[in-house]
Amino acid sequence: FSVLCSAILSSYLLGERLNLLGKLGCMLSLVGSTVMVIHAPEDEEVTTLDEMCSKLKEPGFLAYAAILLALCFLLIFYLAPRYGQRNILIYLTICSVIGAFSVSSVKGLGIAIKGFFAGWPVLQHPLTWILIITLVASITTQINYLNKSLDIFNTSLVFPIYYVLFTTIVITTSIILFKEWVTMTVVDIIGTVCGFLTIILGVFLLHAFKDMDVSLGNLPQVLQSGQQATVTQDDKNILIEVDNSSIAPEDKPKVFTIYT
């Protein structure tokens, strides 16, 4: 819904055009993300901060978090100053990678708030304050680089690509943190992979053909201009064209040899 609204509002309010292929890319991105969410397994039930802390301390998630942090630092300190002004994926990847930490922090803070109203001593638990600091830092970073991306690039492209990247990172983080892949069936795995491939196709349509003037109105002209003339072959006779452009000019009749 946010992708479609941002594309429509940016088209009417900001004067930014989204061609036919971009609209198809938006729809494919939404369809792929929906398929991934449908086939994603349910979260493992975590009801206390101690359980959440044990999940965060597992080696698999620690390795995953370290990879995300290294990627984020690489993007912020090396790639963003050099290519951020030209490549739309740099800033949006930073926002998406940081989003993995913000969503995990929100999950833990939701447990802490529920425990606070239940009378648990959540304010004395160090994980509560770690999650608050992580959430504030991640949201601040996301807003910063998202605004930078909106200042430079087309709004109709920023929000769909950001939505797709963010959704993919969040689902992957949830699967690793709560080990949801253990309970996934073959159908869910196939559905998740197909959804991810659909997302990739949607992002490709959004990014690769954004400068083309393609709409339903001029689609016949676009197809006609790219159409190539074909040679009709008879069932019994094979028509072979012998063209020697260096000898015979184009305005003269061409020579054909017919074999029967």
C-alpha positions as CSV (number, residue, x, y, z in Angstrom):
1,F,0.0,0.0,0.0
2,S,2.8,2.4,0.8
3,V,4.5,1.7,-2.5
4,L,1.4,2.4,-4.5
5,C,0.5,5.5,-2.5
6,S,4.0,6.9,-2.9
7,A,4.0,6.3,-6.6
8,I,0.6,7.9,-7.1
9,L,1.2,10.9,-4.9
10,S,4.7,11.6,-6.3
11,S,3.1,11.4,-9.8
12,Y,0.4,13.9,-9.0
13,L,2.0,16.2,-6.4
14,L,5.7,16.2,-7.4
15,G,5.3,15.8,-11.2
16,E,7.4,12.7,-11.3
17,R,6.5,10.2,-14.1
18,L,6.3,6.5,-13.6
19,N,6.1,4.6,-16.9
20,L,4.3,1.5,-17.6
21,L,7.2,-0.8,-16.8
22,G,7.7,1.0,-13.5
23,K,4.1,0.4,-12.6
24,L,4.5,-3.3,-13.5
25,G,7.6,-3.3,-11.4
26,C,5.7,-1.9,-8.4
27,M,3.0,-4.6,-8.8
28,L,5.6,-7.4,-9.1
29,S,7.4,-6.1,-6.0
30,L,4.2,-6.1,-4.0
31,V,3.2,-9.6,-5.3
32,G,6.6,-11.0,-4.6
33,S,6.7,-9.6,-1.0
34,T,3.2,-10.8,-0.4
35,V,4.1,-14.3,-1.5
36,M,7.2,-14.3,0.8
37,V,5.1,-13.1,3.8
38,I,2.4,-15.8,3.1
39,H,4.9,-18.6,3.0
40,A,7.1,-17.3,5.8
41,P,6.7,-19.4,9.0
42,E,5.2,-18.0,12.1
43,D,7.5,-16.5,14.8
44,E,8.6,-18.7,17.6
45,E,6.9,-17.6,20.8
46,V,9.2,-15.4,23.0
47,T,7.5,-14.0,26.1
48,T,10.3,-12.8,28.3
49,L,13.4,-10.6,28.0
50,D,15.6,-13.5,29.1
51,E,14.3,-15.6,26.2
52,M,14.9,-12.7,23.9
53,C,18.4,-12.3,25.3
54,S,19.2,-16.0,24.7
55,K,18.1,-15.7,21.1
56,L,20.3,-12.6,20.5
57,K,23.3,-14.4,22.0
58,E,23.1,-17.4,19.7
59,P,26.2,-17.8,17.4
60,G,24.1,-17.8,14.2
61,F,22.5,-14.5,14.8
62,L,25.7,-13.0,16.1
63,A,27.5,-13.9,12.9
64,Y,24.6,-12.6,10.9
65,A,24.6,-9.3,12.8
66,A,28.3,-8.9,12.4
67,I,28.0,-9.4,8.6
68,L,25.2,-6.7,8.5
69,L,27.3,-4.3,10.6
70,A,30.4,-4.8,8.4
71,L,28.2,-4.3,5.3
72,C,26.7,-1.2,6.8
73,F,30.1,0.4,7.7
74,L,31.3,-0.4,4.2
75,L,28.4,1.3,2.6
76,I,28.4,4.3,4.9
77,F,32.2,5.1,5.0
78,Y,33.4,3.9,1.6
79,L,30.6,3.4,-1.0
80,A,28.2,6.2,0.0
81,P,30.7,9.1,-0.4
82,R,31.8,7.8,-3.8
83,Y,28.7,6.4,-5.4
84,G,25.7,7.5,-3.3
85,Q,24.9,10.5,-5.5
86,R,24.7,8.3,-8.6
87,N,23.4,4.9,-7.5
88,I,20.0,4.7,-5.8
89,L,20.8,1.3,-4.2
90,I,23.5,2.6,-1.9
91,Y,21.4,4.8,0.5
92,L,18.5,2.4,0.3
93,T,20.6,-0.6,1.2
94,I,21.9,1.2,4.2
95,C,18.4,1.9,5.3
96,S,17.3,-1.7,4.8
97,V,20.3,-3.2,6.6
98,I,19.8,-0.9,9.6
99,G,16.2,-1.8,9.5
100,A,17.0,-5.4,10.6
101,F,18.3,-4.0,13.9
102,S,15.3,-1.6,14.3
103,V,12.7,-4.4,13.8
104,S,14.5,-6.7,16.2
105,S,14.7,-3.9,18.8
106,V,10.9,-3.3,18.3
107,K,10.3,-6.9,18.9
108,G,12.2,-6.9,22.2
109,L,10.7,-3.6,23.3
110,G,7.3,-5.0,22.7
111,I,8.0,-7.8,25.1
112,A,9.5,-5.3,27.6
113,I,6.4,-3.1,27.4
114,K,4.1,-6.0,27.9
115,G,6.2,-7.1,30.9
116,F,6.2,-3.6,32.4
117,F,2.4,-3.5,32.6
118,A,2.5,-7.0,34.0
119,G,4.7,-5.8,36.9
120,W,8.0,-7.3,35.8
121,P,11.2,-5.5,36.6
122,V,12.0,-4.7,33.0
123,L,13.6,-1.4,33.7
124,Q,16.4,-3.1,35.7
125,H,17.1,-5.5,32.8
126,P,20.1,-4.2,30.8
127,L,18.6,-5.6,27.5
128,T,15.8,-3.0,27.7
129,W,18.2,-0.1,27.5
130,I,20.4,-1.8,24.9
131,L,17.3,-2.2,22.7
132,I,16.2,1.4,23.2
133,I,19.7,2.8,22.2
134,T,19.8,0.4,19.2
135,L,16.3,1.5,18.1
136,V,17.0,5.2,18.4
137,A,20.4,4.9,16.5
138,S,18.9,2.7,13.8
139,I,15.8,4.9,13.2
140,T,18.0,8.0,13.1
141,T,20.3,6.5,10.5
142,Q,17.4,5.2,8.4
143,I,15.7,8.7,8.3
144,N,19.0,10.4,7.5
145,Y,19.8,8.2,4.4
146,L,16.2,7.9,3.3
147,N,15.9,11.7,3.2
148,K,19.2,11.9,1.2
149,S,17.9,9.4,-1.3
150,L,14.6,11.3,-1.6
151,D,16.5,14.6,-2.3
152,I,18.4,13.0,-5.2
153,F,16.3,10.4,-6.8
154,N,12.8,10.0,-8.0
155,T,10.3,9.3,-5.3
156,S,8.4,6.8,-7.4
157,L,11.6,4.7,-7.5
158,V,12.8,5.2,-3.9
159,F,9.8,3.9,-2.1
160,P,9.3,0.6,-4.1
161,I,13.0,-0.3,-4.0
162,Y,13.2,0.6,-0.3
163,Y,10.1,-1.4,0.4
164,V,11.4,-4.5,-1.4
165,L,14.9,-4.4,0.2
166,F,13.6,-3.7,3.7
167,T,11.0,-6.5,3.6
168,T,13.6,-9.0,2.4
169,I,16.1,-8.1,5.1
170,V,13.5,-8.1,7.8
171,I,12.1,-11.6,6.8
172,T,15.7,-13.0,6.6
173,T,16.5,-11.5,10.1
174,S,13.4,-13.0,11.6
175,I,14.1,-16.4,10.1
176,I,17.7,-16.4,11.5
177,L,16.8,-15.0,14.9
178,F,13.9,-17.2,15.7
179,K,15.1,-20.3,13.6
180,E,11.8,-20.3,11.6
181,W,13.5,-22.2,8.7
182,V,13.4,-25.4,10.8
183,T,9.7,-25.7,10.6
184,M,9.4,-24.6,6.9
185,T,7.9,-27.1,4.5
186,V,9.0,-27.7,0.9
187,V,6.0,-25.7,-0.3
188,D,6.9,-22.8,1.9
189,I,10.5,-22.9,0.7
190,I,9.5,-22.9,-3.0
191,G,7.0,-20.1,-2.3
192,T,9.6,-18.0,-0.6
193,V,12.2,-18.5,-3.4
194,C,9.5,-17.7,-6.1
195,G,8.5,-14.6,-4.2
196,F,12.1,-13.4,-3.9
197,L,12.7,-13.9,-7.7
198,T,9.5,-12.0,-8.4
199,I,10.9,-9.1,-6.2
200,I,14.1,-9.1,-8.1
201,L,12.2,-8.9,-11.4
202,G,10.1,-6.0,-10.1
203,V,13.2,-4.1,-9.0
204,F,14.8,-4.7,-12.4
205,L,11.8,-3.3,-14.2
206,L,11.8,-0.3,-11.9
207,H,15.5,0.5,-12.2
208,A,16.5,-0.6,-15.7
209,F,13.7,1.1,-17.7
210,K,13.0,4.2,-15.6
211,D,14.1,6.6,-18.4
212,M,12.0,5.1,-21.2
213,D,8.8,6.8,-22.2
214,V,6.5,3.7,-22.3
215,S,2.7,4.0,-21.6
216,L,-0.4,2.3,-22.8
217,G,-1.0,5.2,-25.2
218,N,2.3,4.9,-27.1
219,L,2.8,1.1,-26.6
220,P,1.8,0.2,-30.2
221,Q,4.2,2.7,-31.6
222,V,7.0,1.4,-29.4
223,L,6.4,-2.2,-30.5
224,Q,6.1,-1.2,-34.1
225,S,9.4,0.7,-34.1
226,G,11.2,-2.3,-32.7
227,Q,9.6,-4.8,-34.9
228,Q,11.8,-6.5,-37.5
229,A,10.7,-7.6,-40.9
230,T,10.5,-11.3,-41.3
231,V,10.9,-13.5,-44.4
232,T,8.0,-15.8,-45.2
233,Q,9.0,-19.3,-46.2
234,D,6.8,-21.6,-48.3
235,D,6.2,-25.2,-47.3
236,K,7.6,-26.6,-50.5
237,N,10.1,-23.9,-51.6
238,I,12.9,-22.3,-49.6
239,L,13.4,-18.7,-50.3
240,I,17.0,-17.6,-50.0
241,E,17.9,-14.0,-50.3
242,V,21.2,-13.2,-52.0
243,D,22.1,-9.6,-51.2
244,N,25.2,-8.0,-52.4
245,S,24.9,-4.4,-51.2
246,S,28.3,-3.4,-52.5
247,I,27.2,-4.1,-56.1
248,A,23.5,-3.4,-56.2
249,P,22.1,-0.3,-54.6
250,E,19.0,-0.6,-52.3
251,D,16.6,1.0,-54.9
252,K,17.3,-1.7,-57.5
253,P,15.5,-5.1,-57.5
254,K,17.2,-7.8,-55.4
255,V,18.1,-11.2,-56.7
256,F,16.6,-14.3,-55.3
257,T,17.4,-18.0,-55.9
258,I,14.5,-20.4,-55.6
259,Y,15.2,-24.1,-55.0
260,T,12.4,-26.6,-55.6
